[in-house]
């Protein structure tokens, strides 16, 4: 294993990092819209519509999972980008965040 050369396709990895970050940010935006929908349904339920209350409850239940998924996607994108930057600085493993 000594003297084993490591090669990283920097452009491809940066593209993957960008995709993860964009998807995470998209989920955050979707989560905000879902929160608005939940508020609307909750207000609707206050007016006497039980179906709106049930949907609002399910949306409120799912939202934390969506936000966690978004947070992890953004973190993976940031980690991949940090790894590429470390590789470009001379870290031959390119594994700065992954030790």
N, C-alpha and C positions, 0 to 999 in steps of 0.2 A: 504494500500500500504506500510505501514511501515513494516520493517523487511522482506520484500519480497526478497528471495534469487535469485540471478542472476547467470546463468550458461552460459558459452560460450564454444563452441567446438573450441578450439584454432587451432587445426590442420586443421580443415575444413575451418575456416576463413582465415588462412594463405594461404591455397591452392587457395581460391578465390582471395585473394589479388595478389598472384603470377600470376594467369591467367589474371587479369586485366592489370597488369604491362606488361606482355609478349605480350598481344594483342596490347597494346598501342605502345610498342617498335616495333612490327611487322608493324603496320600502318606507323610509322615514316620511317622505311626502305622502305616500299612500296611507300611512298610519294616521297622519294628520287629517286627511280627508275622511277616513273611517271614524275618527273621533268626532268630527263634525256631524257625520251621519248618525252616530250613536246619540249625540245630544239632541238632534232633531227627532229621532225615534223616542227618546226618553220624554221629550216635551209632548210628543204625540200621545205617548202612553199616559201622561198626566191628564190628557183630555179624555181618557177612557178607552183607549185602544190597547188591549192586552197583547196583541201580536207585536206591536212596536216595542213594548217592554221586554218581551222575550228576545227579539232581535237585538235590542240594545244590550241586554245582558250577555248574549253570545259575542257580540262585537267587543264589549269591554273585557271579556275573558280572553279573546284572541290577541288583542292589541299588545300586551306585554311581550308575548312570544314573537310577534312581528318586530317589535323594537329591538329585542335581544338579537334576532337574526340579522337585522340591519346593522347593529353595533358590531357584531362579529364579522360581517362581510366587509365593513369599512376597516376594521382592525386587520383583517387578512390582507386587504389591499395595501394598507400602510406598511405592514410587515414585509410584504413582497417588494415594495418599493425601497424600503430600508436595506433589504438584502442586496438588491441590485446596486444601490449606491455604495454599499460596503465592498462589493465585488469590484466595482469600478475604482475604488480607492486602493485596491490591492489585497483585500481579504479573499484569498483563493477559495475559501469554502463558500463564501457568499451567504453565510448563515448567522449573521450578527444577531438577529432576534430569535433564532431557533435553537440556541444551545440547550 
